[in-house]
Amino acid sequence: MIIVDTALARRADSGKPVNVALVGGGYMARCIALQIVTASHGMRLVAIANRTIAKAEAAYRGAGATEFTRVTSAAELEQAIAKNRFAVTENALAVCHAAGIDAIIEVTGHIEFATQVSFEALTHGKHVISLSAEVDSSLGPILKTYADRAGVVWSYTDGDEPGVGMNLYRQLESMGYRPVLMGQLKGFLDRYRNPETQIGFAQKHGQNPKVLASFADGTKLAMEAAIMGNATGFVPAVRGMRGYPCAHVNDMLQQLTAADFEHEGQVEYALGAAPHTGAFVICHNDHPEKRKLMAYLKMGEGPLYMFYTPYHLPPWQIPDSVARAVLFNDPTITPRGAPVCDTISYAKRDLKAGEKLDGVGGFTCYGLVERYEICQREKYLPISISLDCTLKRDIAKDQPIAYSDVVLPAGRVCDRLRLEQDRHFAKSAQAKSA
């Protein structure tokens, strides 16, 4: 975002950088630390919290910061910030509660821990930029409600496909074009991939095989489609989306007509399509003169037009989301109100009563995106919420799993907030219809 660099330069010149803390110490967290410490002018990574403190220290070292202070409480963290020292801690709540921190980047991907951190940060007046699709896809609407009450921002990140797509959406809408479809490019899809099948690729690239399995089996795709849908009101045309195989993303236009979007917008994906990465938005504009100009500009005959960004760089672009939240109170992508999309847990293999589900990217389930109203009616179990649930009965391969099929772990914040989310928006819908 061009305006962001100017605003951050002013903060740098005034000696008042945006102070951000990072929660997480995995591969993506290390990349984010590298970017902020080495390249984000006007922004300071004041603290890294991770349950294994050595990983927090490694993230700083990898970014070239060799001096940091271990802290255990919010008070100690505040002292470190006042002395302009980097801080590491095992206590994630310390960064949520400490004064002097403008925003939290949450990048653990663990549904319960990430939910706790996000909730605590928001209710203590911190902007939260999430890279945990697990949380936003299942709890984003209620967390947005808490953010609004606190006067802060809840946002998924720029650089990941939902944020990249939303940037396009807003730009195109401001040009007078009507977005009708938002999606991403998916190179490969196999619902039955698991951490074991992905171990070689993970070792080669220094990543978590479970995370890579969530990419390959389409679960991350489903969660990100839900995030896109809840931000725009768009829904999947069919459960799991159709997925359009094509040589290039532009070829999707040959398979669609304006009539497909007469009643509602859609979330979708292109499979195996060049440029093979990034996000896209299809827009509608039927103005005769504008169609002539678009044809002259080599954008096609219309009335549907394809726009895409051929890259997504989460760790490099997430500082823009932080700056937009802190300096302009502007979320990159956030739920617009009541949820319209959710995800469903599907069995990857025949599952037996008594088995414990291992969640996103595991051996037991994959996720599909569906309309929220259908998920509510059938009481389907969201894929991110499935982690550590115990099956009450056998579930056949490729069958959906409902709440009634499982025993939830006791005392989880994510379950409490899911229930609150359902009740909150049900009451809002009743109030509007009254």
GUZAPA-840919 format. One record per residue (C-alpha): residue in one letter; x, y, z. Coordinates in steps of 0.02 Angstrom, whole numbers, always signed. Example, Ala and Ser with C-alpha at 12.3 -4.5 7.8 and 13.67 -1.06 7.14 Angstrom:
+---+--------+--------+--------+
| r |     xx |     yy |     zz |
+---+--------+--------+--------+
| a |   +615 |   -225 |   +390 |
| s |   +684 |    -53 |   +357 |
+---+--------+--------+--------+
# end
This chain:
+---+--------+--------+--------+
| r |     xx |     yy |     zz |
+---+--------+--------+--------+
| m |     +0 |     +0 |     +0 |
| i |    +85 |   +159 |    -60 |
| i |    +15 |   +273 |    +75 |
| v |    +80 |   +157 |   +211 |
| d |   +263 |   +185 |   +173 |
| t |   +243 |   +373 |   +191 |
| a |   +152 |   +355 |   +357 |
| l |   +283 |   +235 |   +424 |
| a |   +422 |   +352 |   +368 |
| r |   +342 |   +489 |   +472 |
| r |   +337 |   +374 |   +623 |
| a |   +521 |   +332 |   +596 |
| d |   +569 |   +515 |   +579 |
| s |   +475 |   +558 |   +738 |
| g |   +560 |   +419 |   +835 |
| k |   +394 |   +336 |   +870 |
| p |   +391 |   +172 |   +774 |
| v |   +241 |    +58 |   +771 |
| n |   +275 |    -70 |   +907 |
| v |   +222 |   -247 |   +862 |
| a |   +239 |   -413 |   +952 |
| l |   +243 |   -583 |   +868 |
| v |   +164 |   -739 |   +942 |
| g |   +239 |   -897 |   +867 |
| g |   +410 |   -966 |   +828 |
| g |   +386 |  -1078 |   +677 |
| y |   +443 |  -1057 |   +498 |
| m |   +324 |   -917 |   +452 |
| a |   +355 |   -825 |   +615 |
| r |   +542 |   -828 |   +582 |
| c |   +514 |   -756 |   +409 |
| i |   +403 |   -618 |   +479 |
| a |   +535 |   -574 |   +609 |
| l |   +666 |   -566 |   +473 |
| q |   +561 |   -446 |   +371 |
| i |   +513 |   -327 |   +511 |
| v |   +686 |   -318 |   +589 |
| t |   +780 |   -297 |   +425 |
| a |   +662 |   -203 |   +311 |
| s |   +514 |   -122 |   +400 |
| h |   +557 |    +62 |   +417 |
| g |   +452 |   +143 |   +554 |
| m |   +404 |    -22 |   +636 |
| r |   +489 |   -114 |   +779 |
| l |   +469 |   -296 |   +829 |
| v |   +477 |   -268 |  +1017 |
| a |   +441 |   -446 |  +1073 |
| i |   +422 |   -626 |  +1017 |
| a |   +322 |   -748 |  +1121 |
| n |   +333 |   -935 |  +1098 |
| r |   +300 |  -1083 |  +1211 |
| t |   +477 |  -1140 |  +1174 |
| i |   +578 |   -985 |  +1212 |
| a |   +730 |  -1048 |  +1116 |
| k |   +628 |  -1034 |   +956 |
| a |   +586 |   -853 |   +995 |
| e |   +771 |   -818 |  +1020 |
| a |   +813 |   -909 |   +858 |
| a |   +689 |   -800 |   +765 |
| y |   +777 |   -643 |   +825 |
| r |   +949 |   -714 |   +787 |
| g |   +893 |   -763 |   +613 |
| a |   +843 |   -582 |   +586 |
| g |  +1013 |   -521 |   +643 |
| a |   +961 |   -464 |   +818 |
| t |  +1085 |   -543 |   +938 |
| e |  +1038 |   -451 |  +1098 |
| f |   +871 |   -480 |  +1182 |
| t |   +800 |   -494 |  +1356 |
| r |   +703 |   -638 |  +1429 |
| v |   +545 |   -581 |  +1518 |
| t |   +408 |   -674 |  +1610 |
| s |   +274 |   -542 |  +1641 |
| a |   +190 |   -393 |  +1563 |
| a |   +280 |   -277 |  +1686 |
| e |   +451 |   -345 |  +1637 |
| l |   +405 |   -330 |  +1453 |
| e |   +354 |   -148 |  +1477 |
| q |   +523 |   -113 |  +1556 |
| a |   +613 |   -193 |  +1409 |
| i |   +512 |    -89 |  +1285 |
| a |   +550 |    +70 |  +1382 |
| k |   +736 |    +28 |  +1372 |
| n |   +721 |     -7 |  +1184 |
| r |   +771 |   -189 |  +1207 |
| f |   +703 |   -336 |  +1109 |
| a |   +612 |   -459 |  +1222 |
| v |   +573 |   -644 |  +1216 |
| t |   +450 |   -736 |  +1326 |
| e |   +360 |   -900 |  +1350 |
| n |   +210 |   -802 |  +1415 |
| a |   +104 |   -751 |  +1266 |
| l |    -20 |   -663 |  +1381 |
| a |   +118 |   -543 |  +1430 |
| v |   +122 |   -470 |  +1255 |
| c |    -68 |   -461 |  +1254 |
| h |    -74 |   -364 |  +1417 |
| a |    +82 |   -255 |  +1411 |
| a |    +71 |    -69 |  +1376 |
| g |   +177 |     +0 |  +1236 |
| i |   +126 |   -130 |  +1106 |
| d |    +14 |    -71 |   +965 |
| a |    -22 |   -236 |   +877 |
| i |     -2 |   -423 |   +893 |
| i |    +38 |   -538 |   +747 |
| e |    -30 |   -711 |   +788 |
| v |    +48 |   -849 |   +685 |
| t |    +37 |  -1012 |   +785 |
| g |   -105 |  -1096 |   +691 |
| h |   -163 |  -1190 |   +847 |
| i |   -349 |  -1162 |   +864 |
| e |   -363 |  -1151 |  +1054 |
| f |   -200 |  -1062 |  +1092 |
| a |   -221 |   -940 |   +947 |
| t |   -400 |   -903 |   +999 |
| q |   -347 |   -867 |  +1178 |
| v |   -208 |   -751 |  +1121 |
| s |   -319 |   -660 |   +996 |
| f |   -460 |   -637 |  +1121 |
| e |   -344 |   -573 |  +1258 |
| a |   -255 |   -453 |  +1141 |
| l |   -416 |   -380 |  +1071 |
| t |   -498 |   -358 |  +1241 |
| h |   -340 |   -270 |  +1302 |
| g |   -344 |   -144 |  +1161 |
| k |   -218 |   -220 |  +1041 |
| h |   -245 |   -233 |   +854 |
| v |   -229 |   -414 |   +800 |
| i |   -163 |   -468 |   +631 |
| s |   -194 |   -654 |   +612 |
| l |   -103 |   -778 |   +503 |
| s |   -204 |   -920 |   +581 |
| a |   -338 |   -962 |   +453 |
| e |   -398 |  -1091 |   +580 |
| v |   -459 |   -952 |   +693 |
| d |   -525 |   -826 |   +567 |
| s |   -624 |   -954 |   +467 |
| s |   -715 |  -1020 |   +620 |
| l |   -717 |   -873 |   +742 |
| g |   -677 |   -718 |   +642 |
| p |   -852 |   -641 |   +652 |
| i |   -863 |   -646 |   +842 |
| l |   -682 |   -588 |   +862 |
| k |   -723 |   -443 |   +745 |
| t |   -868 |   -401 |   +863 |
| y |   -748 |   -394 |  +1011 |
| a |   -626 |   -289 |   +909 |
| d |   -763 |   -164 |   +868 |
| r |   -809 |   -149 |  +1051 |
| a |   -628 |   -113 |  +1096 |
| g |   -602 |     +8 |   +952 |
| v |   -465 |    -97 |   +873 |
| v |   -442 |   -200 |   +715 |
| w |   -461 |   -387 |   +689 |
| s |   -386 |   -430 |   +520 |
| y |   -319 |   -575 |   +421 |
| t |   -158 |   -531 |   +333 |
| d |   -103 |   -456 |   +170 |
| g |    +12 |   -573 |    +76 |
| d |    -97 |   -726 |   +103 |
| e |   -229 |   -755 |    -30 |
| p |   -380 |   -684 |    +64 |
| g |   -288 |   -520 |    +95 |
| v |   -221 |   -512 |    -83 |
| g |   -395 |   -545 |   -151 |
| m |   -475 |   -414 |    -39 |
| n |   -351 |   -282 |    -96 |
| l |   -406 |   -317 |   -274 |
| y |   -589 |   -318 |   -225 |
| r |   -580 |   -146 |   -145 |
| q |   -480 |    -70 |   -288 |
| l |   -599 |   -138 |   -420 |
| e |   -755 |    -87 |   -325 |
| s |   -685 |    +90 |   -311 |
| m |   -667 |    +89 |   -502 |
| g |   -853 |    +56 |   -521 |
| y |   -836 |   -129 |   -561 |
| r |   -945 |   -254 |   -468 |
| p |   -844 |   -398 |   -394 |
| v |   -939 |   -561 |   -418 |
| l |   -808 |   -695 |   -380 |
| m |   -653 |   -703 |   -272 |
| g |   -532 |   -847 |   -272 |
| q |   -356 |   -913 |   -274 |
| l |   -245 |  -1018 |   -384 |
| k |   -221 |  -1197 |   -327 |
| g |    -83 |  -1296 |   -411 |
| f |   -120 |  -1467 |   -337 |
| l |   -258 |  -1551 |   -237 |
| d |   -267 |  -1723 |   -156 |
| r |   -391 |  -1738 |    -12 |
| y |   -296 |  -1883 |    +66 |
| r |   -124 |  -1806 |    +87 |
| n |    -58 |  -1811 |   +266 |
| p |   +101 |  -1768 |   +363 |
| e |   +181 |  -1932 |   +312 |
| t |   +158 |  -1902 |   +126 |
| q |   +227 |  -1726 |   +143 |
| i |   +377 |  -1764 |   +254 |
| g |   +506 |  -1762 |   +114 |
| f |   +450 |  -1595 |    +45 |
| a |   +439 |  -1524 |   +220 |
| q |   +616 |  -1577 |   +264 |
| k |   +683 |  -1505 |   +101 |
| h |   +607 |  -1335 |   +138 |
| g |   +621 |  -1333 |   +327 |
| q |   +434 |  -1329 |   +356 |
| n |   +303 |  -1420 |   +460 |
| p |   +235 |  -1572 |   +365 |
| k |    +63 |  -1550 |   +444 |
| v |    +53 |  -1373 |   +378 |
| l |   +104 |  -1431 |   +205 |
| a |    -25 |  -1571 |   +214 |
| s |   -160 |  -1439 |   +247 |
| f |   -109 |  -1355 |    +85 |
| a |   -108 |  -1514 |    -18 |
| d |   -272 |  -1585 |    +48 |
| g |   -368 |  -1424 |    +16 |
| t |   -407 |  -1384 |   +198 |
| k |   -313 |  -1218 |   +196 |
| l |   -403 |  -1180 |    +33 |
| a |   -570 |  -1210 |   +119 |
| m |   -528 |  -1103 |   +270 |
| e |   -466 |   -960 |   +161 |
| a |   -622 |   -970 |    +53 |
| a |   -725 |   -952 |   +212 |
| i |   -623 |   -799 |   +261 |
| m |   -651 |   -723 |    +89 |
| g |   -835 |   -763 |    +95 |
| n |   -864 |   -690 |   +267 |
| a |   -778 |   -529 |   +213 |
| t |   -880 |   -509 |    +53 |
| g |  -1042 |   -606 |    +73 |
| f |   -986 |   -725 |    -65 |
| v |  -1027 |   -911 |    -48 |
| p |   -976 |  -1073 |   -133 |
| a |  -1089 |  -1123 |   -277 |
| v |  -1072 |  -1304 |   -218 |
| r |   -998 |  -1382 |    -62 |
| g |   -809 |  -1377 |    -76 |
| m |   -821 |  -1261 |   -228 |
| r |   -815 |  -1321 |   -407 |
| g |   -632 |  -1289 |   -442 |
| y |   -598 |  -1242 |   -623 |
| p |   -456 |  -1337 |   -708 |
| c |   -376 |  -1222 |   -836 |
| a |   -210 |  -1180 |   -916 |
| h |   -219 |   -998 |   -863 |
| v |   -331 |   -911 |   -738 |
| n |   -402 |   -803 |   -879 |
| d |   -476 |   -961 |   -954 |
| m |   -603 |   -966 |   -812 |
| l |   -701 |   -830 |   -902 |
| q |   -739 |   -953 |  -1043 |
| q |   -832 |  -1063 |   -918 |
| l |   -935 |   -926 |   -836 |
| t |  -1073 |   -805 |   -885 |
| a |  -1146 |   -651 |   -801 |
| a |  -1303 |   -753 |   -763 |
| d |  -1200 |   -860 |   -643 |
| f |  -1188 |   -711 |   -527 |
| e |  -1362 |   -639 |   -544 |
| h |  -1410 |   -676 |   -364 |
| e |  -1248 |   -691 |   -265 |
| g |  -1060 |   -684 |   -276 |
| q |   -951 |   -838 |   -262 |
| v |   -789 |   -900 |   -185 |
| e |   -693 |  -1017 |   -299 |
| y |   -523 |  -1079 |   -356 |
| a |   -432 |  -1114 |   -518 |
| l |   -342 |  -1281 |   -522 |
| g |   -172 |  -1299 |   -605 |
| a |   -186 |  -1127 |   -686 |
| a |    -44 |  -1009 |   -727 |
| p |    +22 |   -901 |   -650 |
| h |     +5 |  -1038 |   -518 |
| t |     +5 |   -926 |   -365 |
| g |    -89 |   -776 |   -299 |
| a |   -272 |   -724 |   -295 |
| f |   -400 |   -662 |   -419 |
| v |   -564 |   -568 |   -429 |
| i |   -690 |   -575 |   -569 |
| c |   -791 |   -416 |   -593 |
| h |   -944 |   -367 |   -694 |
| n |   -969 |   -206 |   -791 |
| d |  -1093 |   -190 |   -934 |
| h |  -1071 |     -6 |   -976 |
| p |  -1053 |     +3 |  -1168 |
| e |   -916 |   +135 |  -1172 |
| k |   -818 |    +54 |  -1033 |
| r |   -827 |   -114 |  -1122 |
| k |   -754 |    -33 |  -1278 |
| l |   -611 |    +41 |  -1177 |
| m |   -577 |   -122 |  -1088 |
| a |   -567 |   -212 |  -1255 |
| y |   -445 |    -80 |  -1317 |
| l |   -341 |   -106 |  -1158 |
| k |   -336 |   -293 |  -1195 |
| m |   -443 |   -340 |  -1046 |
| g |   -573 |   -436 |  -1147 |
| e |   -745 |   -405 |  -1217 |
| g |   -838 |   -414 |  -1050 |
| p |   -953 |   -399 |   -962 |
| l |   -850 |   -513 |   -848 |
| y |   -669 |   -465 |   -820 |
| m |   -528 |   -559 |   -734 |
| f |   -405 |   -470 |   -621 |
| y |   -267 |   -562 |   -530 |
| t |   -110 |   -536 |   -429 |
| p |    +20 |   -666 |   -481 |
| y |   +106 |   -682 |   -312 |
| h |    +74 |   -687 |   -125 |
| l |   +211 |   -655 |     +0 |
| p |   +140 |   -671 |   +176 |
| p |   +294 |   -631 |   +282 |
| w |   +347 |   -487 |   +171 |
| q |   +174 |   -407 |   +157 |
| i |   +108 |   -431 |   +333 |
| p |   +191 |   -270 |   +396 |
| d |    +73 |   -174 |   +280 |
| s |    -74 |   -252 |   +372 |
| v |     +1 |   -202 |   +539 |
| a |    +28 |    -23 |   +480 |
| r |   -146 |     -9 |   +406 |
| a |   -224 |    -67 |   +569 |
| v |   -120 |    +41 |   +685 |
| l |   -107 |   +200 |   +581 |
| f |   -274 |   +200 |   +489 |
| n |   -385 |    +79 |   +587 |
| d |   -407 |    -10 |   +420 |
| p |   -417 |   -200 |   +416 |
| t |   -344 |   -287 |   +264 |
| i |   -484 |   -415 |   +267 |
| t |   -609 |   -440 |   +407 |
| p |   -785 |   -513 |   +423 |
| r |   -918 |   -390 |   +368 |
| g |  -1047 |   -452 |   +493 |
| a |  -1139 |   -616 |   +513 |
| p |  -1045 |   -765 |   +441 |
| v |  -1101 |   -833 |   +272 |
| c |   -968 |   -969 |   +255 |
| d |   -901 |  -1106 |   +367 |
| t |   -800 |  -1265 |   +346 |
| i |   -846 |  -1447 |   +371 |
| s |   -737 |  -1589 |   +436 |
| y |   -735 |  -1739 |   +317 |
| a |   -657 |  -1908 |   +356 |
| k |   -495 |  -1943 |   +261 |
| r |   -515 |  -2129 |   +295 |
| d |   -633 |  -2244 |   +388 |
| l |   -630 |  -2179 |   +566 |
| k |   -674 |  -2278 |   +721 |
| a |   -768 |  -2231 |   +879 |
| g |   -645 |  -2177 |  +1013 |
| e |   -519 |  -2102 |   +891 |
| k |   -456 |  -1927 |   +927 |
| l |   -462 |  -1809 |   +777 |
| d |   -298 |  -1723 |   +737 |
| g |   -367 |  -1569 |   +652 |
| v |   -303 |  -1466 |   +507 |
| g |   -174 |  -1555 |   +399 |
| g |   -181 |  -1716 |   +498 |
| f |   -215 |  -1898 |   +462 |
| t |   -401 |  -1900 |   +504 |
| c |   -494 |  -1759 |   +417 |
| y |   -496 |  -1634 |   +275 |
| g |   -602 |  -1478 |   +263 |
| l |   -730 |  -1416 |   +137 |
| v |   -808 |  -1243 |   +130 |
| e |   -998 |  -1230 |   +137 |
| r |  -1132 |  -1100 |   +165 |
| y |  -1146 |  -1056 |   +348 |
| e |  -1335 |  -1079 |   +353 |
| i |  -1315 |  -1260 |   +294 |
| c |  -1177 |  -1294 |   +420 |
| q |  -1287 |  -1224 |   +558 |
| r |  -1439 |  -1324 |   +505 |
| e |  -1342 |  -1487 |   +497 |
| k |  -1231 |  -1442 |   +646 |
| y |  -1072 |  -1490 |   +554 |
| l |   -906 |  -1486 |   +645 |
| p |   -785 |  -1355 |   +575 |
| i |   -616 |  -1426 |   +526 |
| s |   -518 |  -1311 |   +642 |
| i |   -631 |  -1349 |   +790 |
| s |   -608 |  -1536 |   +760 |
| l |   -434 |  -1538 |   +839 |
| d |   -430 |  -1658 |   +989 |
| c |   -614 |  -1703 |   +976 |
| t |   -653 |  -1886 |  +1012 |
| l |   -770 |  -1984 |   +900 |
| k |   -927 |  -2059 |   +976 |
| r |   -959 |  -2173 |   +827 |
| d |   -880 |  -2239 |   +668 |
| i |   -870 |  -2119 |   +520 |
| a |   -845 |  -2185 |   +344 |
| k |   -715 |  -2111 |   +228 |
| d |   -773 |  -1952 |   +139 |
| q |   -920 |  -1927 |   +256 |
| p |   -951 |  -1763 |   +350 |
| i |   -932 |  -1756 |   +538 |
| a |  -1060 |  -1668 |   +647 |
| y |  -1050 |  -1599 |   +824 |
| s |  -1162 |  -1743 |   +878 |
| d |  -1027 |  -1866 |   +820 |
| v |   -893 |  -1804 |   +940 |
| v |   -850 |  -1762 |  +1119 |
| l |   -770 |  -1590 |  +1129 |
| p |   -619 |  -1562 |  +1240 |
| a |   -673 |  -1484 |  +1404 |
| g |   -657 |  -1299 |  +1441 |
| r |   -598 |  -1231 |  +1273 |
| v |   -614 |  -1045 |  +1238 |
| c |   -640 |  -1081 |  +1053 |
| d |   -796 |  -1183 |  +1090 |
| r |   -866 |  -1048 |  +1205 |
| l |   -839 |   -915 |  +1073 |
| r |   -916 |  -1025 |   +936 |
| l |  -1073 |  -1041 |  +1041 |
| e |  -1072 |   -854 |  +1075 |
| q |  -1049 |   -819 |   +890 |
| d |  -1197 |   -927 |   +842 |
| r |  -1310 |   -846 |   +972 |
| h |  -1250 |   -669 |   +938 |
| f |  -1287 |   -673 |   +753 |
| a |  -1447 |   -771 |   +774 |
| k |  -1510 |   -631 |   +888 |
| s |  -1452 |   -500 |   +763 |
| a |  -1547 |   -588 |   +624 |
| q |  -1703 |   -598 |   +732 |
| a |  -1691 |   -414 |   +775 |
| k |  -1678 |   -365 |   +591 |
| s |  -1828 |   -471 |   +543 |
| a |  -1936 |   -405 |   +685 |
+---+--------+--------+--------+
# end
